[in-house]
């Protein structure tokens, strides 16, 4: 009887794991279909933002770097003003009453594994002066937990190394990690519940 119970439990666990893996794979395919063709030309990726009600001037701008995945790139924004580049750039310009230059190197589909190359693109985009952004926002995590099986340690190591290097160069870094997967309606249950709990 004990062996039968163990066998039933093992079969149920295997069935649940198979179901969750299939749901995650299907959700990934659905997201790709929804976003097809939107990976390029994301609006308001980089730019310069002026404080509201102030004319343009020659004040040296604060520099905001943005790295990460589709959320950081602006995928899904309904207008240029609704992208992270515009929202953060304008908010900083208004708060500090000086212009802000946004350099956004985020890419749709990126995960923490891509931060090293984005880091290099960000430094290159700063030009020959070698100026480092005053602030860097890194948005990553969702694409690191969706593959099955997911391995967070390599992603965490790359993220940690990127943040440490930017800090050592004098940049302040804000990291926004994995969103609440319970809110991702493209993931059906039980996959959504299990990934949220993980």
N, C-alpha and C positions, 0 to 999 in steps of 0.2 A: 504494500500500500504506500509506503514511504517512497519507494523507487518510482511508483506510478505518479505520485504527486510531484516529485522532482522533475520527471520527464514532461509532465503537463506544464509545469512552470517554465521549464527551459523552452518548450515549444512556443508558449505564449510570449516569452521575452523575445525570441527570434522573430516571431510574427510582428511584434510591435516595432522592433528595430527595422525590419524590412519595410514596414508601412511608413515609418518616419523618414527613412532614407528616400523612398519613392516620392513622398510628399515634398521633401526639400528639393529633390531633383526637378520635379514638376514645377515647383514655385520658381526655381531659377530659370527654367525655360520660359515660363509665363512672363517673368520680369524682362527677360531679353526680348521677347516679342513686343511687349508694351513699349520698351525703350528703343526698339530698332530704329536706326536712323537719327537718334537724338544724341549719340555719343560725341558727335562733332558739332561745332558751332554753338556750344552752350553760351548763352548770352551773358554779357557783363562779367567775363572771367577776370580781367585785369582792367585797371584804369586809375584815373585820378579823381578824387572827390574833394570838393570845396566846402568849407563851412557854410551853412545856410545863411543867407542875407549878408554875405561878405564877398566883395569883388575878388577876382583872382589876383594874386600877388606873388612876389618872388621869395616868399618864406620857404625854407627848405621843408619838404613834406615829411611827415612821419611815413615809415614804410611798413606795410602789413603784408606778410607772406601767408598764403593759404595753400596747404597741402592736403592730399587725401583722396577720398573716393567721390562717387557721384553726388553725394550730398554737398560736399565742399565745392564741387565743380558747378553746381547750380541746376543739376538735372531735376526736372519737375517744377521748376519755378514758373509761375504764370506770367511774369514780366521781368524785364531787366532789373527793375527796382526791388524785386523780391528775391534776388540771388544773394548768397552769403557775401560775395564780393561787395555788392552795393549796400547791403544792410550794415555790414561791419565797417566798410569804408566810410559811409556817410555818418554813422554813429560816432566813430572816432574823430572825424573832422569836426563835427558839431561839438563834441565833448571837449576837445582840446583847442578849438578855435584856430585850427591851422589845416592846411591841405594834407591829404593822405593819399599816398600812392599804393595801390593794391597790386601785388604780383601773385597771380593765382596759377599754380602748376598742377592742380588736382586733375585727376583723370577718372572717367567713368570706369567702373570695374576694378579699380585699384584696391589693394589691400596693404597691410603693413609691409609685406615683402617688397612693395614698390616704393617705399619711402626713401630708400637710398638713392634711387635714380631721380626721384622728385626733388630730393635735397640738392643734388648736383645741378638740376635744372634751375632751381630757385637761386642758387649762388651764381650761376652763369647769367641769369636774367638780371642780376643786379648791376651788371656791366663791369667795365675795367677798373672802376674805382674800388671795387671789392667791398663796398658798403654792405653791411649786414642788416637785414630787416630789424626794426625796433621790436616788432611783435610777430610771432608766427603762430597761426592756428592750424592744428592738425586734426582732421576729422577722419577717423578710421575705425574699423572693427567689424562692421556688418559682413563684409566680404571675407573676413577671416574666420567667421564662425559658421558660415553657410556650407562650405564643402564638407562632405562626409567621407571619412572621419575628419574632424577639424583638429588642428594642432596649434595651440595658442602660444606655446613657448617660443618657437622661432619668430612668430609675429611680435610677441612682447619684447624679445631681444632686439629686433630691428628697430622697433619704436623707441626703446630705451636708448639705443646708440644714437639715433637721429636727434632725440631731444637733448642728450648730453652734449653732442657736438654743437648744436645751435646755441645752447646755454654757454658753452665754453667760448663761443665767438661773441657773446654779448647780447644775444637775442633773448627776449622773454618768450616763453612757449606755453600755449594753452592747448591741451589735448582733450578732444571730445571723442570718447571711445564708443564702443558698440551701442547702438540705440536700443531701446526697450523692444525686444523682438516680439513681445506679447502684443504690440501695437501694429505689427506688420501683417496686414490682412491678406497679403499674397501667400502667406504661409498658413495652411490649414491646421486644424488641431488633429492629432496630438503633437505634431512637430513644433508648432508655435509654443505650446506650453512647455515642452521638454527643453527647447533651445533657450527659452526665457529663464528656466530654472538653472540651466548650465551656466 
